[in-house]
Amino acid sequence: MDCRHIQFRDRSDCLDLSQLQALFNRCAFWAQDRRPEELAIALQHSNPVVSAWDGDRLIGFARATSDGIYRATIWDVVIDAQYRGAGLGRKLVETILAHPHVQRVERVYLMTTHQQQFYERIGFEANASTTMVFYNAAAELLVTPERPATVPAAFDTVGASAAR
């Protein structure tokens, strides 16, 4: 497939959340049934956010979170099944790795279930360390328009500095 016309964008504000939700539902078993309002929150806390477009159709996506110096994690790398095998997934990941918020980070992590060889070809190595996970019960209290996400007072640095 000739993919020279595919455009890559590194801004989250150009994403159509309904298209992102549909891409996840079609092509990402780990991201089934994510809601647009929750995706919006994830995107607000991600940098960079990279998307691939065939005209006005979203066909690829990846995002990262990072402290900017020590650690970064790449999340949600997905390419529409019709476009796989053309190097677009590699380009998504390489675009994330080259982004100024990630390129100088000491270690970049990602989790994958079935694509270890794909990531090894890009330069990732299997990690023998133990990955731990904490299932936060608060995550079960899904954010809804009636119950928007709030920042606990302990993390409200604007209010804290104003009180001083």
C-alpha positions as CSV (number, residue, x, y, z in Angstrom):
1,M,0.0,0.0,0.0
2,D,1.3,3.4,-0.9
3,C,1.1,5.5,2.2
4,R,3.0,8.6,1.1
5,H,-0.1,10.7,1.4
6,I,-0.6,9.8,5.1
7,Q,-0.1,12.9,7.4
8,F,1.2,12.7,10.9
9,R,0.2,15.3,13.4
10,D,1.7,15.9,16.9
11,R,-1.1,17.9,18.4
12,S,-3.9,16.5,20.5
13,D,-6.2,19.4,19.7
14,C,-6.7,18.2,16.2
15,L,-8.1,14.8,17.3
16,D,-11.7,13.8,16.8
17,L,-12.5,11.9,20.0
18,S,-15.2,9.9,18.3
19,Q,-12.8,8.7,15.6
20,L,-10.2,7.9,18.3
21,Q,-12.8,5.9,20.2
22,A,-13.8,4.0,17.0
23,L,-10.2,3.3,16.2
24,F,-9.6,1.8,19.7
25,N,-12.8,-0.2,19.4
26,R,-11.8,-1.7,16.0
27,C,-8.1,-2.2,16.5
28,A,-7.0,-2.1,20.2
29,F,-8.2,-5.0,22.4
30,W,-6.8,-3.3,25.5
31,A,-8.7,0.0,24.9
32,Q,-12.2,-1.3,24.2
33,D,-15.1,0.9,25.3
34,R,-13.1,4.0,26.3
35,R,-15.4,7.0,26.5
36,P,-14.7,10.3,24.8
37,E,-14.7,12.3,28.0
38,E,-12.2,9.9,29.6
39,L,-10.0,10.0,26.4
40,A,-10.0,13.8,26.6
41,I,-8.6,13.6,30.2
42,A,-5.9,11.2,29.1
43,L,-4.9,13.4,26.2
44,Q,-4.7,16.5,28.5
45,H,-2.1,14.6,30.5
46,S,-0.1,13.2,27.6
47,N,2.7,14.9,25.7
48,P,3.4,14.1,22.9
49,V,0.2,12.9,21.2
50,V,0.8,11.7,17.6
51,S,-1.9,10.8,15.1
52,A,-1.8,9.5,11.5
53,W,-4.5,10.6,9.0
54,D,-5.6,9.4,5.6
55,G,-7.4,12.6,4.5
56,D,-9.9,13.2,7.3
57,R,-9.9,9.6,8.6
58,L,-7.8,8.8,11.8
59,I,-5.8,5.6,11.0
60,G,-3.1,5.7,13.7
61,F,-2.4,7.0,17.2
62,A,0.2,6.9,20.0
63,R,0.8,9.0,23.0
64,A,3.4,9.3,25.8
65,T,3.7,10.6,29.4
66,S,7.0,11.8,30.8
67,D,8.7,13.7,33.6
68,G,10.9,15.2,30.8
69,I,14.3,13.9,32.2
70,Y,14.3,10.4,33.7
71,R,11.3,8.4,32.5
72,A,8.7,8.3,29.8
73,T,6.1,5.7,28.9
74,I,4.6,5.3,25.4
75,W,0.9,4.3,25.5
76,D,-1.8,3.2,23.1
77,V,0.1,2.6,19.9
78,V,-2.5,1.6,17.3
79,I,-2.7,1.5,13.5
80,D,-5.9,0.6,11.6
81,A,-5.6,-3.0,10.4
82,Q,-6.0,-1.9,6.7
83,Y,-2.8,0.1,7.0
84,R,-0.5,-2.3,9.0
85,G,2.7,-3.4,7.4
86,A,3.5,-0.1,5.7
87,G,5.8,1.3,8.4
88,L,3.3,3.6,9.9
89,G,3.5,2.1,13.4
90,R,7.2,2.5,13.3
91,K,6.8,6.1,12.3
92,L,4.4,6.8,15.1
93,V,6.8,5.4,17.7
94,E,9.8,7.1,16.2
95,T,7.9,10.4,16.1
96,I,7.2,10.0,19.9
97,L,10.9,9.1,20.6
98,A,12.1,12.2,18.7
99,H,9.7,14.6,20.4
100,P,11.5,17.2,22.6
101,H,9.6,16.1,25.7
102,V,10.9,12.5,25.2
103,Q,14.1,12.6,23.3
104,R,16.4,13.3,26.2
105,V,14.7,11.0,28.7
106,E,17.0,8.4,30.3
107,R,14.5,5.5,29.8
108,V,11.4,5.1,27.7
109,Y,9.0,2.3,28.7
110,L,6.1,0.6,27.0
111,M,4.0,-2.4,27.7
112,T,3.0,-4.8,24.9
113,T,1.2,-8.1,24.8
114,H,1.9,-9.4,21.3
115,Q,4.3,-7.0,19.6
116,Q,7.6,-7.5,21.3
117,Q,9.5,-8.2,18.0
118,F,8.0,-5.1,16.4
119,Y,9.4,-2.9,19.2
120,E,12.7,-4.7,19.3
121,R,13.2,-3.8,15.7
122,I,12.8,-0.1,16.7
123,G,15.4,-0.5,19.5
124,F,13.4,-1.5,22.6
125,E,14.8,-4.3,24.7
126,A,12.9,-6.8,26.8
127,N,13.1,-5.8,30.5
128,A,13.7,-8.6,33.1
129,S,12.5,-6.4,35.9
130,T,9.2,-6.9,37.6
131,T,6.4,-4.7,36.6
132,M,3.9,-4.0,39.4
133,V,0.4,-2.7,39.0
134,F,-2.0,-1.1,41.5
135,Y,-5.7,-1.2,40.6
136,N,-7.0,2.1,41.9
137,A,-10.6,1.7,43.2
138,A,-11.2,5.4,42.4
139,A,-10.8,4.6,38.7
140,E,-14.1,2.7,39.0
141,L,-15.8,6.0,39.7
142,L,-15.9,7.0,36.1
143,V,-15.8,10.7,35.2
144,T,-19.1,11.8,33.7
145,P,-20.4,15.2,32.6
146,E,-22.4,15.2,35.8
147,R,-19.3,14.3,37.8
148,P,-16.3,16.0,36.2
149,A,-12.8,15.2,37.3
150,T,-11.5,17.5,40.1
151,V,-8.0,18.1,41.5
152,P,-7.7,17.3,45.2
153,A,-6.8,20.4,47.3
154,A,-3.5,18.7,48.2
155,F,-2.4,19.0,44.5
156,D,-3.9,22.5,43.8
157,T,-0.6,24.4,43.6
158,V,-2.3,27.6,42.4
159,G,-4.5,27.7,45.5
160,A,-1.6,26.7,47.8
161,S,0.6,29.5,46.6
162,A,-2.3,32.0,46.9
163,A,-2.9,31.0,50.5
164,R,0.8,31.7,51.4
